[in-house]
Amino acid sequence: MTTPQLVPNRPALVRFVADSRPDLSPADVEGALIALESANWTWNRIVMATAAMVCHLEEPRDLREAARDPLRLRRGHR
């Protein structure tokens, strides 16, 4: 049996966010995801942080900030 793995799919994740949070700009979301990828985050971590952003009604800038300061999400920046 093969171990299940997430397949990186940025366009699908952007669509998920846009469908879930129409108040957010897909271009801003994609930019935030690129920032996380550039910071060498794993795809699993990116998906989890993005889902948390959606659920907590946060903004793409919060993800971009997390790319610069990875502990930001854990400290509760609000």
Secondary structure, 3 states (H helix, E strand, C coil): CCCCCCCCCHHHHHHHHHHHCCCCCHHHHHHHHHHHHHCCCCHHHHHHHHHHHHHCCCCHHHHHHHHHCCCHHHHCCC
